[in-house]
Amino acid sequence: MDMNALDWIAFILVVVGAVNWGLVGIGGWNLVDMILGSIPILAKIVYILVGLSGLYMIYFIRK
């Protein structure tokens, strides 16, 4: 299956989200907050994009 740019971006964001949640579960480290914590609006945008990417991956896997 060929993946276009949107597919790759969504995949990368889902992986980033998964790694972030894994680190939160293991040690309480939230990389998004560590990196973007001083800019709360950017952190919120990242969380929204990760969530949308997860929904897109559900669609992608079904097609």
Secondary structure per residue as TSV (DSSP state, phi and psi in degrees):
chain	resnum	aa	ss	phi	psi
A	1	M	-	360.0	129.2
A	2	D	-	-82.8	138.9
A	3	M	-	-111.9	131.3
A	4	N	-	-89.3	-177.2
A	5	A	H	-61.8	-41.5
A	6	L	H	-62.7	-40.2
A	7	D	H	-60.3	-44.7
A	8	W	H	-65.9	-42.5
A	9	I	H	-62.5	-45.7
A	10	A	H	-62.3	-42.6
A	11	F	H	-60.7	-46.1
A	12	I	H	-63.6	-42.6
A	13	L	H	-65.4	-36.7
A	14	V	H	-66.2	-40.8
A	15	V	H	-63.9	-43.9
A	16	V	H	-58.5	-45.1
A	17	G	H	-62.7	-41.1
A	18	A	H	-65.8	-43.6
A	19	V	H	-64.0	-42.0
A	20	N	H	-60.2	-47.6
A	21	W	H	-65.6	-35.4
A	22	G	H	-61.8	-43.3
A	23	L	H	-67.8	-35.4
A	24	V	H	-63.4	-42.7
A	25	G	H	-68.6	-38.7
A	26	I	H	-75.1	-49.8
A	27	G	H	-134.1	4.9
A	28	G	-	76.9	17.0
A	29	W	-	-93.4	123.9
A	30	N	-	-109.9	101.5
A	31	L	H	-62.1	-37.7
A	32	V	H	-61.7	-45.2
A	33	D	H	-68.2	-35.5
A	34	M	H	-63.4	-40.8
A	35	I	H	-83.0	-42.5
A	36	L	H	-115.2	12.3
A	37	G	T	-59.5	-29.3
A	38	S	T	-79.1	-9.5
A	39	I	S	-126.6	80.4
A	40	P	H	-57.3	-33.9
A	41	I	H	-66.3	-37.0
A	42	L	H	-67.2	-40.5
A	43	A	H	-61.3	-42.2
A	44	K	H	-63.8	-40.8
A	45	I	H	-62.3	-41.9
A	46	V	H	-61.5	-45.4
A	47	Y	H	-61.3	-41.4
A	48	I	H	-63.9	-44.6
A	49	L	H	-64.0	-38.5
A	50	V	H	-64.7	-42.8
A	51	G	H	-63.0	-44.8
A	52	L	H	-64.0	-35.9
A	53	S	H	-65.7	-38.0
A	54	G	H	-61.4	-43.9
A	55	L	H	-64.1	-40.4
A	56	Y	H	-63.7	-37.7
A	57	M	H	-65.6	-33.3
A	58	I	H	-62.3	-44.7
A	59	Y	H	-62.7	-45.6
A	60	F	H	-60.3	-42.0
A	61	I	H	-70.5	-26.7
A	62	R	H	-81.6	-21.3
A	63	K	-	-85.8	360.0
